[in-house]
Structure formats: structure tokens, C-alpha cells
């Protein structure tokens, strides 16, 4: 009769961006992850929301005209996810701006904070 000697290990791992060390229930070192978003990306989100409000553009319109999935758009605008350069270019265009103008505004926002 064969005995099953497999062991199940319980490990809690979050988002794969930080690399902090923790221990599992057996004392083994494991990597835990925490998402961190750059302050410039947060500022870009703030600037985009500001332009969106000034132009009175809805999330539905932004998603439809840019092709960005609505949930992704919300995550970008709420600062939970950074916009890619391509996404920033699309969003800025719909909002009557350019990606570089949005980035400059975001940098100024950080400098004046």
C-alpha cells in the first residue's frame, strides 16, 4: 500500500511588483508582492480626470472613442493602474491635448505639491 507523502503549503502572495520577503507556515522565506504606482502615474491620472471634467466627457465616451476597455479606463483614471504611452496618447487626443502636454502638467503638479 503506497502512502501519499505530498505536502500542501499555504503561501499568501499578493501583486508581483515589490519583492518583500515573508515566511510561509513552515518558516520558509517566500516573496510577497505589493503593487506600487509611481507618483508621476498618479499625477497623470489626476490631470486626465481634470481634463475629462473640463471637457465634460464621460467614461463611456472615452472608452468608446479610445478602444480602452471600460474597466481598464476606470483603473487608469482612479490611479490604480498606469496608462501606457499609447493609452495616454489616445486619452489625451480625445480630451483635446497631447500625451506630452498631459505629462508636463503632471510633472508640474508633483513639483508644486
Secondary structure, DSSP 4 states (H G I P E B T S, - for coil): ---------------TTS-EEEE-TTS-EEEE------HHHHHHHHHHHHHHHHHT--HHHHHHHH---HHHHHHHHTTSSPPPHHHHHHHHHHTTS-HHHHHHHHHHHHHT-
